[in-house]
Amino acid sequence: MSRQAAGRAKRAGSPPSRSPARSPVQPPVAGLAGNLATEVQRWQRQHGRSHLPWVGEKDPYRVWLSEVMLQQTQVGTVLDYYRRFLERFPDVQALAAAPQADVLAAWSGLGYYSRARHLHRCAQQVVAEFGGRFPASSAALATLPGIGRSTAAAIAAFCFGERAAILDGNVKRVLTRALGFEADLAVAAAERELWARAEALLPARGIESYTQGLMDLGATVCLARQPLCDRCPLATQCVAHAEERPHDFPVKTRRLRRGHRDNVVLWLEHRGHWWLVRRPQTGVWAGLWCLPLLDDDEALAAGTEGWPGAGQALPTVQHALTHFDWTLRPIFWRWPTRAKAPGPERLGGLGAGRWFSREEALSAGLPTPMRRLFEAAVDVA
């Protein structure tokens, strides 16, 4: 029984007959390539997100910046950051010449800070090795720091018209549903096969509208939890829709085991200034300014032994990162105004740091939880 017939049987309430086991990689759907590309292009011209500032952009610097910012981040959040970042670093030369601290400060609050560090290194490499001009092929772009295969293809397609396939999370969802691609994407061979299928679907012309259309479909119609199939231009040829099981795609069985961390956050204030320490250049929040993190209450007691006054517990902050969930327990401690501010000789055990005014702190590169803590609880200080 075909998958479409099985879907009809399911809707009619009768159990489908057993079919032979399918191979982990599905054969191409006959005639789908041309129809899919045409429908995506037509839909994009009528319903695509043409209002976004990077749509239709031909400057590879701006396309690259938007692609990196949109990784793991919602469009609504990116819009303001994109505008402010371009005001501060209008071209790749300006970004390459900037200190990393300035780049992290401009990125502060956007999260996933390795993107900003890769962005900075990539800009420097484009200037040093390519004279400030991005290479025009996806293969060359993919050799640059922080530019993966899908991002390289997007830049090459939008800016240089290269027929290159993208396969970010949204596009994977669109294509696996449309094709009924049931191979497990946790397996490298299946991932390679999906790339091959994506390349086979590329249109001969109009790569820009096709690429943008796939992105827009995944972001606005072919949603992960509540797909809007009645609005989808691919509904009549989509295997997942025909079988009424869009939530079965994409298939990825391997799941990352999440960890958990718990830290005390020491917020030390003196005369309106806060003590911040620089995070190491590797690991979580690398290179950012941060309130000192302590392992537990015992470490807090040892680190503040002999201090005047006492700490005040603030509401606990729960922060989710890619690989673990983080419980942060802020303790606010006001150093007496009449006393001299303690210096590195006394606070060195908390990490290499310095005093920041509120304005300086909010202008620095801060982890998102620290920025939110300062902005929401500034009255405490």
N, C-alpha and C positions, 0 to 999 in steps of 0.2 A: 504493500500500500504506500502511495506517495505521501510526503509530508503534508501536502495540501489536503489529500483525502483524509488523512488522520485527523487533521484539524477540523474538517467538516464532521467527521464522526464524533469527535469530542463535543462539538457544539450541539449535535443532535442528541447527545446523551448516551450513545452506544459506544462500548469500548472498542478501540481500534484493534485490528488483528496484529499479531506480532510480525515484525518485519526483520529481515536478516540484519545482523550487526553491521553498522556502517563503518567505513574506514575513518580514522581520526581527522582526515582532511577531505573536505567535500569538493566534488568537481565543480567547475564553473557553471553558472546558470546560463543556459543558452540564450543568447540575445540580450543579456542583461547589461553588458558594458555600455553599449550605445544608448540604450533607453535610460539607464541610471544617470549617466553624465548629462544627457539632454534635459531630463527632468530637474536635476539639481541646478543646472545653469538657468533654466527658465524660472524656477522658484526663487533663486537668489536675486535675479533682476527685479522681481516683483515684491519679494518679502524679506530680502536680506537686510542685515543691519548696516545700512549705508550711512547711518548717522554717526557711527563711531569714527573718531578722528584718524585712525590708522587705516580704515577701509579705503581702498583705492590709492593708498600711498605707494610711491615708487622709490622713495629714499630708503635704502637698505638699513641705515642707522635707525630710523624710526620704526620700520617694520620689525627689525631685530629687537628693539627695546620693548615694543608691544608684545611680541611673542614671549619674551622672557618674563615680563610682568604678569602675563596671563596664565603662566604655569602655576597651578595650585591656588589661584586667586580669582575672585569674582570680578566681572567687568565693572560693576558699580564701584568697587574699591579702587580698581586700577585707574579709572578716568582722571581723578585729581592728581594721583601720583605721576601719571604719564605727563600731564601738563606741567606740573612743577619741576619734574626732572628735566624736561626739555628746556625750560626757562633757565635752569641752573647749568645744564650741560647741553647746549644746542646742537653739538655735532660730536663725532667720534674723537676729533682732536681735543676738544675741551674735556671730554670724559677721560681720555688717556692722560692728560696733563694734571688732572686733579689728584690731590692726596686721597688715599683710600678712606680716611676718616670722613672726608667730605661726602664721598659716595655713599658710605654707610649711613651718614646722617640724612641724606636725601631719601634713602631707602627705608629709614626707620619707621616701623609700624606696618610695613608691607609683609614682613615675615620671610622665612626661608632665605636667610641672609647669604647663604652660599651663592645664590643667584647674583647678588650685588658684587660679591668678590670676583666671580667668574666674569661678570659684565666688565668690570674694571680691567682685569687681565686681558680679556679679549680685545677691548679697545686699544690697549697698549700694543698688543701684537698686530692688530690691523694697521696701526700707525707705523710700527717698526718694520714690519715685513711686507706690507702692501701699500705703503705710502699714503695711508689714510683712506684707501678705497677698498671696500669689501670685495672679495673675489666673487665672480659671477656664477660659479657652478656650485651645486649642492655638495658635491664631493669635496671641494676645497673648503667650503664653509664649515663642513662637519669636522674639519681638523682643528678648528679654533676652540679655545676654552669655553666650556659651558654650552656649546651649540651641538645639540644632538641631531640625529638623522631627520626627524620630523621638522624641527625648527629650521634646519638648513634648507629643507625642501620648500618650506613656506617662503623663506626669503628669496630663494632662487625663482620660485614660481611668480610671486608678486612683483618682484623688482626686475627680473631678467627674462621672464617668460619661459623658463625651463619646464619641461614636462616631467615633474618630479612628484612623487606621491607623499602625502603627509599621513601620519598615523598617530595623532595624539589621542588622549582618552576619549574625547567626544567622537572623533572620527572612527575609532575602533568600535564604539557602540553602534554607530550608524551602519557601518559596513557589515559587522557580524550579524546584526539583525536582518538587514536586507538580504544577505547571502545565506542566512541560516548556518553560519560558520560555527560549528560545534567543537572544533579542536580546542584543547586546553592551552590558553595563552601563557600559562606558567611554564610550558614546555618550549624551549627555544626553537625547535623545528616547526611548531605551529605558528609561532610569531613570524618566522621567516616566510612561511606559506601565506600568511595574511598580507605581509608586505608584497609578495608576488601578486596576490589577487588585487591589491590596491593599485599596483602599477599597471596591471592588465586593464583596469577600468578607466585609466586616464583618457580624456578626450583628445582628439587630434588638434583641436583649436579651443581657445577660451579657457586655458588652464587657470587663469586668475579667478574668473567667476565660479568655476567648478570648485576650486580649492576653498574659496571664501564660502561658497554654498554649503559644502560639507561641514565646515566649522559652524556656520550659523544654524544648520539643521540640528547638529548635536547639542548646541547651546540653548536653543529655544523651542525645539519641537520633539526631537528624539531624546527626551529626558530620561535620566536613569530610573527614577521612581514612578513618575506619572507621565509616560510618553503621550503626546497629543497626536495619536495616529490619524485622527480625522482631518488634521491639518497637513499631513505629510505628503509630499509629492511622490514618494516611493511606496505608498501604502498598497497600491494594486500589484506591486511586484515583490513586496517584502515577505520573506518566508516567516519571520517571527510574527508578523501581523496576521498572516494567513492561518497560522497555527495557534494564534491567541496565546503566545508565550514570550512576549518581548523581554520579560524579566529574566529569562534564562540566558540572555546574551549580554555582554561577552562572557565566555566561560574562562574562569581563572581559579583553579582549585587551591593553589598554594597561597596560604594566608600568613602574613607576617605576625609573629607573636609579639604583642605589645608589652613593653616593660612599664615600670612605674618608678618615679623618683619623688622624694620628699625633701624639701630644703627650707631652712629658716632664711628669710631675707631681712637683712639688717639695714634699716633706713635711719641713718644718723644725720641729724640736723643741727646746725649751729648758725645762729643769726641769719636765717634764711638761705643758708648754703647747705648742700648735701654732699656727702662723701661717696664718690663713685669709683669703682675700680675697673681697669681694662681687662676684658676677658682674653684668655690666651688666643693665639693666632690659629689654633686648630680646635676642633670640637664644637659643641653647641654655642651659638652666639659669638663665634670667633671674631675678635677684634672690636666688639661693641663695648660701650660703657654700660656698667651695670651696678646695681646695689650689691654689696657683698653677700655671697651665698654661703651659708654654714650648714654642716651636715645634720645637726640636730640641736636639741635644747642644751645638751651638755657642752657642745662646741660654742654655743651662744654664751653660756655662763662663763666658760674659760676665756673667751675672747673679750668679754666686757668686765672681767674681774677688776674691781677697784674703781669702776666708772661712777661718776656722780649720777644720782637719780635712778630711774628705772625705765624699762622698756614698756611700751604700750602695744598690745596685740591688736592688729588690724584684721579685717575679714580675710579669710583664706582665699587664695586665687588658684583656680584650676586651669591649667594650660595644656593643650594637646599639641604634641609635635608628631612628626611622621612615624617615629619608632616607639614613642613612649608617652605616657601621660604624666604630667608634672604637677605636684601639689606644692605651692609656694605659700609660706606662712610669714607674712610681713610683721616685723617688730619695729615700731617707730620709737626712736630714742632721741630726745632733745638734750643736747649738751648745754649746760648753763650759759646763758647769755653773758653774764659777768665774767666768765672764765675765758681764757685764751683758747682758741681752737686747737685741738690736738693735731699734730702733724704726722708725717709718715713714720717717724721714730716710734710713735705710740700706736698707730693704726696699721703699721706694716704687716701685721699678722692677718689682716683682712684682705691683703692683696695690694699690689701697686696701684695707687690711685691719687686723687686730688679732690679738692673742694670745688663744687660747681654752684653757681647761682641757679635759681629756678630757670631763668631764660637760657642760660648756657646749657643746662641739662636737657631741656626740651628741644634745643637745636642740635644736640649731639646724636650720634648713632646709638639708639637705645633698643633693646629687645621690646617687643610688643607689650608683654605684661608690665614692664617697668614704665613704659610711656602711659599705659592706661592707669596704672597706679598713681602716677604723678598727676595726671589730668583729672582723675576722679576724686582723689583724696588730698588735693593740694591744701585744703583748708586746715588739715592737721598740722601742716608745717607753718 
